[in-house]
Amino acid sequence: MAQVLVRSLESDVVARLKRNAEARAISLEAYLRLILIDAARPSREDLLVEIDAIRARSRPGALSAAGKGSDLIRSAREASPASRRLLET
């Protein structure tokens, strides 16, 4: 885990942060951690850019080229030796 040290905060800022933490019945450290975690979340725009990048790397039609799920199950079943024996009887 990393640590962050913030210097030269105004006393009234620290006092307000302490009051906010106390109102939530958590420590100042826990309150500041929540604020920083929330501030570091990716924005909606960042998420959309990442989704677009994943889509660009995906092969178009890869799922439809494989066929329907029932076709895949049928071909796997027919390929197994036990299934062939059952079909022969």
Secondary structure, DSSP 8 states (H G I E B T S, - for coil): ----------HHHHHHHHHHHHHTTS-HHHHHHHHHHHHHS--HHHHHHHHHHHHHHS-TTHHHHH--HHHHHHHHHHHSHHHHHHHH-
